[in-house]
Each structure stands twice: as C-alpha cells, then as structure tokens.
C-alpha cells in the first residue's frame, strides 16, 4: 500500500501537471493580450475616396488600405470602428481606438489635442465649391453666393470646410454626415453648392461628370496642413512606429501607388 504522504504528493504533482498541460494547450487570453494583438482605428465611412462602403457594404478606400498595411507591418490584426467624425478625437483620447485614419486635416487646434503624422497631401491653399451642371451666373467666389436668393452651402459635419464656411454669417451652412448627402442636396436644387477639399472634388467629378468646380483660395491663416494620422499624445511608442512605417511606404513608392489608385490627381 502507498504511504499516505506519498499519495498526497503524487496527487499534487499530477494536478500541477494537468493544469500546466491545459494552460499550454489553451492559453488564457486577457483583454490586455487581445489589445496587444489588434490595431483599432477610427474612421467615418461615407467620405470617398478615403473611406466609403462598396456595393456589398464593405468599407473600402485609401485610408482603409493604408491602415491594413500599417497593421500588417506592426504584426497586428486590423479592427475598424466606423464612427461619427466629431467623436473620433474624444475616442482616441479615451483609449477606445489606437489611431484615427479618417481623412483628417492637420490643423493647429487639433495638434493641441492629439499628435498627428502627415501621410497625404501637402499644405493646401484652396478648397473647392462643387456645383451641379453649372456655376450660377455671376458667382466667382463664396461671397457671391451670399447675393443669391438661396445662399446655402452644404458641408460634411465636423470637417474643415464646415469650420471655414461658418465664418460667413450671411450664408446658410447645411451639415450632413458623409460626403454623398451634401452633394445630393445640391443635385436636387436644395442648396447652391457643396464645399469640399480639392481631392474630394476631383474624385466626385470623376464619378459625376455633371459636376462643375470653383476653386476657393484660402488665406494663410486658413491654409490646410495636409492629412494626418491621429495618435494619442501619451502613446509615443505607437507614434514612432507608425511614423517610421509611413516613411518606409513613402521611400518604397508604395504610398504613391495607393494615392494613384484612389485619387485621379495627386499633387
């Protein structure tokens, strides 16, 4: 008969071996370990060619393909959170997302809240007014629209064009989610024009040849500093990693290839 002490020791050893074996087969995955394996980006679909839904309801676009490359180079699985543009910075600061990759302009006010990595476009000195079929007679500037019977201009909610048009108190600014709804409002005669960034105007005209474009010069104070990837200021490690990846993609020509794929004309 096996001594009682030996039985106890044997039982303990057997239990430990079983536990270790089970752990090896099925490692326990905490929320932290899952987070380390994923890259969560925030964007708002409905802003072609940066991010929008295809016919099958899948989010595609320039930003999406860029985010896929960033995640791949980081060895992480990409997770996309489709959210309202206005809530992206707050979600980033609260740690709900890792990056903003959402066609977001670099502006002095945004740089006070988050860090931004330039990835597309140079400093821009103009916006574009988009009209359907024709530019109204006598309209050569935004100021001229104020003289029309229905002085309304559509913009995407939370965008830089929205901030810009709000300086004109004698023009009614109509804000919409995404970039399609503002254009349709113009098409059906409810508004005079849609104010967008130049890249977006070029893309829209390619899809809708009826569109006419009027360039609107920006003052030095209103100039756009290009598009940037948003990173939480405290997350310097991720900032440096993504910055390095963008530099690599530029040097290899891969970023240029993406731009040529999604933008008809890249300056």
N, C-alpha and C positions, 0 to 999 in steps of 0.2 A: 504494500500500500504506500502511496506517495505521501510524504510528510505534509502536514497542513501548511507550514510556512512556504514550502516549495510550491504548493498549489496556488497560493496567493500570488507569489512572484511570477509564476508561469502565466496566470490569468492576466496580471498587469502587463507583462511583456506582449502577450497576444493581443490585448486591447490596443496597446500603443501601435503595434504593427498594423492592425486593421485600420486604425484612424489615419496613420501616415499613408497607407496604401490608398485609401479612399480620397485623401486630400490630393495625392499625386494624380489620381485619375480625374477628379473633378475639382479643380481649384476654385476656391471661394472668390467670387468677383465682387468687390465692393463698388460703391458709386464712384469713389475716387479712382479706382483702377480702370473703370469703364471710361471715365472722363479723360484719363491719360491716353486712351486708345482712340479717341474721337476728336475731330475738329469741328466745332459748331459755328456756323456762320449765319449771320442775319442779313436778309435782303427783303425787298418788296417786289414780287413778281408784277408784271404789267408795265415794265419800263424797258421796251426794246431799244437797242439790241443788247442791253446789259443783262436783263433777266426778264423772261416772259414765259407764258405757257404755250406749249405746242398743241397741235390738234388732239393729242392723247392726254392732255392735262399734265404733262411733264414740264418741269421748269428747266428751260434751256437758256443759252445766251453767253455772251463774252465773259461776264463775271463768273458764271457757273463753271465754265471750262477752266478758267484761271484758278478758281477755288479747288477744283479737282486736282490740278497739278500741284498746288501748294500742299494739299492734304497728302498726296502721294509722296512728295519729297520729304514730308515730315514723318511718313510711315504711319499715318492715321487714317481712320475711316471718316469720310466727309458726312456731316449731318447738316441739312439745310433747314433753317427756320424762316418761313415766309411770314413777315410781319409788317405792320404799318411803318412807313418810313420815319415818322415822327418819334416812334418808340425805340428806334434802333440804338441810339446813343445811351439811353437810360438802361436798356437791356444789357449793353456792353459793360457799363459801369457797375451794374448789379451782378455781373458774372453769369448771366443767363446765356450769353453767347461768347465765343472766343474772339471772333473777328466780325467786322462789318465789311462785306464785299458787295456793294449795292449802288454802284454808280454815284458815290457821294463826293461832292466837291470839297476840296481843301479850302477852308476859309479861316480867317483869324479867330472868329468866335468859336468854331469847332475845335481848333487847336488848343483853346483854353480848357476844354473838357476832356479831350482824348488825344492820343498820339495817332498820327496818320502817315502812311507810307505811300508816296506817289507811285502810281503804276500805269496811268494812261493819260495822255493829253498834256500839253504844255499850258502855260499861263494863257488864258483866253481873254480876248479884248472885246468880244461881242456875244450877243445872244441872237436868236432868230425868231421872228414873228412868222407864223405859218398861217396862210390863208387858203381857202378852198376855191379853186377855179380862177379867182382873180384878186388882185390887190385893189381895194376901193380907190376910186379916183381922188387924187389929192393927198393920199396917205404916203408919206415918206419917212415917218418917224412915229414913235409911240405917242408923242404929243399931238400929232394929227388925229389920232383915233379919238381923243377926247372931244373933238369937234363934231363927231358923228352922232346921229340920233340914238344909237345904242352902243355907247362906249364901254363894251365889256370884252375882257380878255381872259381866256382860260389858262390855267396852270395846274401842274401836279402839286398836290398838297405836300408841304414840307420841303419843297425844292427851292433851289436858289432863285429860279425865275419868279417864284411866289414872293420871296423876300424882296426882289427887285421891283416888281410891279406894285407892291404895296406902298412904295414911295409916291406913287401917283394917286393922289386923293380924288381926282376928277375922273378916274377910270375905275369901273367896277371889275374887280378881280374875282373870278369864279374858280374855286379849288375843287379838284377831283382826285380820287385815288387812281394811280396808274397813269399811263400816257395815252391810252386809247380813248377813254371817255372825254377828255378835253378836246381831242381832235373831232370826235363825232358831234360835239356841241357846236363846233364851228361849221362842220359839214351841213348840218340841218338848220343853219341860219340863226341859231340862238345866241351866238357870240360872233364878234368880228374876226378874232384871230386867236391863235394858241401860241403862247410864249414858251419856247423850249431852248435847250442848249443846241449848239450847232451840229454836233454829232447826231443827236436825235432827229433834228430837222432833216438832215441828209438821208438818214435811214427811212424816215416817214415818206419822203418824196420818192424814194426808190420803190416803196410799196404802193404809194398812191400818186401817180403821175399828175393828178389834178392839182396837187399842192403847189402853191406859189410861196416863195420865201423872201422875206425882207430882213436884211441884217441890221441889228441894233447895236451900235457901238457902246461900249461900257467905259465909264470914267476910270481913272486909276484906282480910286477907292473901291469900285465895284468889280474890278478885274478878278477873274476866276483863276485859282492857282493850280488847276488840273484836278484829276480824280485821285482819291486816296483810299487805302485800306485802313479802316479804323481798328485800333488796338487800345486796350485799357492801359492807361499811363503806368500803372504799377507792374504791368506784365512785360518787363524789359527783355526777358529771355525770349518770349514769343516774338516780340517786336524785332529783335536782332535776327532771329531765324527767318522770319518772313521777308524782312528787308534783304537778306542775303539771297533768298530764293528769287525775288524779283530781279535783283541784279544779275543773277545767273541766267534767268529767262530772257532778259534784255540782251546780254552778251552773246547768247547762243542763237538769237534770232527767233526763238520760239514765241516770245510775246508779240513780236511783229507779225508773225504768221497768224496768231489769234486775232490781232487787230484787222488784218487784211481779210480774214474770214468773215468777221462780223460787221465791219464798217466799210462802206463803199469808198470812203475817202478818209485817210488818216494823215494828219499834218505831221 
